[in-house]
Amino acid sequence: MKTMTDWYFLREGFYSFDIKPETEPGLLFGQRERRERDHLRDEIEGSCYARAGYKAAVFGDYGRGKTHLCLNLRFVVQQDDLPVIPIYVKCSAFTAKEPFSTLFGQFIQQMNVADLRRVTTAYLEKVAEGKAVPLRSIIHSEDVAVAIESGLPLPNEDIVRNTMRWLSGEKVELIVLSGKIKDRITDSREFGAVMRGISHMYREVDGKVPLFLLDEAERLENITQNDAFYMWLAAMRELTEIPSMGLMLFIGAKTRNQLPNILLSEEVSRRIGTSNYVDFQNPGREDLRGFLTEMLSTLVKKGPVPDLHKPALSSAALTEEIPAELIEITGGDAERLRCFPFEPDAFEEFVEQLASADLSSKPSEAIDRLNKAAQRAMRKDQRTIDLEIVEAIGQEGF
């Protein structure tokens, strides 16, 4: 049975030309993509100078690569050891009357429970030593303060887990607290109190701030029922005004006017900051050519992996040897090797098709078409993708 790995001399760990952000978050191809990423990374670092959290709304066309940008950004801030705790959250499919606790619960449940217990314990020790102020004076919610102080430091994992559920807005009876608090939180100020308390403890204990990366945030537009909408609006306002918490929303929208109404409201947009609404535009012809060239030189055994991508690959994938069979297939021609698995004229036609089609000028479409062309060449028992294959796929209106 033929495989793309063998047919196209792919590096160890790759089975097609598809790049999954969940499994290869460190790979981000194209100078334009990295400029956008570096801008956001620098803004995060700049906020860290004041031990504050960066707020932003990053929007772009569907399939533009926002999820990959989001996960690559998490990879980079961890690699660079910035004083943030990046937490990836993917929006659920909300209903019109969805309670805010659905989203907030994802925020809390994605946090590392053991680490949060450590930080809470350390903070309470600082309070006992007079080196930190009690949480009550920071968050102004007795119930939330009691839940954090009484539930999170305990060694009993079931109690800690139930406390986390309560903090996320679920209805839970915290028996350990002897009925001192209500069975659930529902008010926007209480959600704000939870996040204000947690982020304050991290900043005081570790000198870091939680940074929530909210992907597919266009689903906030689903909240249309009047009471639910204003509850979400108030809660988002509470979260975006917490200085020690970072929040970046990645939204599928072609223009700013297509953003969810919650994010266009003045009380939220003012707290995020007008300059922090970032338009992640589709790439042009030269951007696409650079993206594809760089991707192919990284995935295919054409020699050394570009230096900037080496940290994202396993040691087994870093081979610099060009297979003798690949040299034979490309006839020892440097240009044919650069364009492989395409023939040079097919590569240029492929780029032209992508750049001239409104729905195709996106990295995701480029990869989909590349895989389709590669599969067709394999079925025809061809070792390279020629002009005929590219033209045929273009005529099919992929």
Protein Blocks (a to p, Z undefined) as FASTA:
>chain_A
ZZfklmnopaehiabfbdcfklmmmbcghjklmmmmmmmmmmmmmmmmnopacddddddd
ehilpmmmmmmmmmmmmmnopabdddddddddddfklcfklmmmmmmmmpcfklmmmmmm
mmmmmmmnopaccfklmnopaklmmmmmmmmmpmblklmmmmmmmmnopacddfknnopa
cfbdfbfklmmmmmmmmmmmmmmmnopacddddehklmmmmmmbfklmmmmmmmmmmmmm
mmkbccddddddfbfklpcfklmpmklmmmnopklpccdddddfklmmmmmmmmmmmmpc
cbjcdfklmmmpcfklmpcbdcfklmmmnnopaklmmmpmbdfklmmmmmmmmmmpmklm
cfklmmmmmmmmmmmmmmnopabdcfklmmmmmmnoZZ
